């Protein structure tokens, strides 16, 4: 039996944590009605000539994992994309700039010692001293297609490391520590969950984040001021990137 909403190739699933992020893409699809079924606010339509299902997950890894699983299992999505905003880390990017993850690291999972937290990839038993790379890495072939698409369309975005954590970061001290430890460009709250679900289902993934703040003392004020503009930037770029899954 075919899964609900499944076409021959399957739609691309686009996940947004915040309603403001989802609404932009829903409007671009012509505001189709919500899809039936419990547990997921989702709408199916066409973006840039591609069938997509845009869903709102709610904030955080638990919500994102549930929503991503439903996109993959219920609707047979052939790829998973996370679109939205993030806090900036490091000194090279500012509010409004866009980061596309070539590596996503969950900084919450691991082993806690007196010297601090040793980060492991979620699901890995956090005991051995020799541990695998904790990050989810974008396959080189997909990264190449993304870079080619950016160049072809003259789009501005930076590929780099995005961190996922369960807390909204508003600390310059912690921001600088994370930047130094991971050479990361952004921090957000859902990416690692989407990556894990995508890998379990054997699906390609993208995490696209526009910076709404600089993860420092002014983060709450900046987030409120710039979240809608940053979300719009991310949504526009996601539409431009859909051909990389063809």
N, C-alpha and C positions, 0 to 999 in steps of 0.2 A: 504494500500500500504506500502511495506517495505521501510524504509529509505535507502538512497544511501549507498552502502557498508556494509549493515547490514547482519551479519550472524546469525545463530540460537541463539548463546550466545551473540554476539556483540564483537567487538574488544575492547582492552584497548586503550584509548586515552592518548598519551604522549605529553605534551606541553613543548616547550622550548622557552625562550624569545629571545635568541641570535642565529644567524646562526651557530656559532661555536659549540653550544650545540646540535643543531639539526643534523648537518652534521655527528657527530660521530655515532648517532643512524641510520641515513640513510645509511651510509656505512656498518654498521653491518647487515642491511637488504638486502644488495646487490644492493643498489642504485636504487630502483624502481622509475618509472616515477611519476611526480606530479599527484595528483588526480584532476579531473575536478571540476569546480565550483568556483564562485567568492568569494573573501574575505578571503581565507585561503590557505596558502602554506602547503600542507599536502601530505604525502606519506603512502601507506599501504603496510605492509609486515609482515614477521615472525621474532620475536625475542625470543630466548630461547624456541621455540616451541609454542609461543603464538601469535595470530593475534593481531597486533597493528596498530594504525595510529599515526604517528609522525608528529606534526605540529609546525610551527614557528609562534609565536604570535606577536613578537615585544615587546619592553620594556614597562612595566607599567601595572597598574591594568585595565585600560580601554581596552587596547589591549588584555590582557589576558582573560578578561571576554568575549569579543567578540569571541575569538578563542575557548575558552572552550565551549561556548554555541553552536557554530557550530559543534564541535566534538560530543557533546551530541545529538543535534537535527538532524543534517544532516546525521551523520554516525552511530547513535545508539550506541555510546560507552557505555560499561557496567561499566567502572571505568575511573577515570581521575587521571593522574600522572603529577606532575611538576618536571622536571629534569633540573639541572643547578647549578649555582654558587651563592654565597652569601658572605656578609661581616661577619666576626666573632665578637661576642660580649661576654664579660666575659673573664676569664683568664684560662679556662680549656682546650680550643681547639686552634689549630694553623692552619696555611694555609695548605690546603690539607685534613684536617679532614672533615668528613661527618656528617651532622645533618639530621635526619628524624623527621619531625614535629609531635609531639603528641598534640600540640596546636599551632594555628596560630592566631596572633592578628594584626588587622589593626590599627596602631597607629595614623592615620590621621583623623579618623572619631570620632566625639564627640561634646563636648561643650567647647568653649574657654572662660575662665574667667581670671580675673587679677592674679589669683594664678596659671594659666597654663591651659593646656588642660585636660579635663576629657574624657577618652576614652570610647566609647560605641561600641557595635557590629554594623556594617553597617546595615542600614535599621531600627534600633531601634530609636524611637524619643528621641533625646538626652536632655530630660528635667527632668525626675524624678530623685530624689536624690538616690533612691534605684534602682539599675540597674542590669540587668543580667550579667553573665560572658561575657566579650567582646570577648572571644576567640572562634574559631572554634576548636572543640576537636575531635581528632581521636578516634573513638569508641574503647572501651576496647578490644573487640574481635579481631579487626583488629590489634591493637597495640600488642596484644599477638601473633598473627600470624607472625607479622614482627619480634618480638623479637625471636621467635622460629626459623624463617628462618635464621636470623643472626647467631644464635648459631649453627644451623645445618650445615651451610656452612662456619663457622668460619670467618665471615665477620666483619669488624670493622666499626661501625657507632654508633652514640649517638642519642637516642630519647630525644626530649626536645622542648622548646618553640622557634618558629621562628616568628619574627616581619615582617610585611609588611608596607612599606612606599613609598611615591611618590618621595623621594629624595635619591640620592646616598650619603651614609653617609661617611664622611671623617673628623670626629671630635672626638678625644679622650674624650673630655668633655661630649659630647652628648652620645657617646658610653657607658661611665661609668654610666651616669644617667639612660639610658635605661636598662642596665644590672641590676642596683640596683632596678629599679621599677618593672621589669617584670621577672627577673631571666632568661633572654633569652640567647640563644646560637648563634643566627644568625639574620641578617636583610637582606631583599631582597625586590623586587618591584612587585611581581605578586601573591604570595601565597594566600592571602585572597580572591582575585577575583576567583581563581580556586575553593577554598573551597565553596564559596557562590553558584557558579553555580552548583557544584556537589550536594550540599544539596538541591537545588531547584529541581533538576532532580532525587533525591533519589539515588545518585550514591556514592559508596565508593571512597575515594581519598587518595593520598599520595603526600607529598611535600618532595622532596629529594634534599638537597643542599650540595655541597662541598665548603669549604671556599677558596675563591680566594684572600682574603685580611683580614685585621684586623679592618676595618672601622675607621682608624685613619689617621694621617698626611701622611702616605706613601701609602694610599689606591689606588690612581690612578696609581702609579708606580707598586705596587704589583699586582693590577688587570691586568695590561697589561702583566706582566711577568708570571703570574700563571693561567690566565683564561682558557687556553686550557687544561692544566694538570688537573685543578680542574673539568672542564666540563667532561673530560674523566672519572675521578673517579666517578662522579655522574652517568654518562651514564652506566658504568659497573655495578654499584650497582642496578640501576633501572631494568636492565635485570635480575639480580639475584632475585629481589623481585616480579617479575610478578606472580609466583605461589601463592602468598598470596591472589590473587583474584579468585582462582579456587574454 
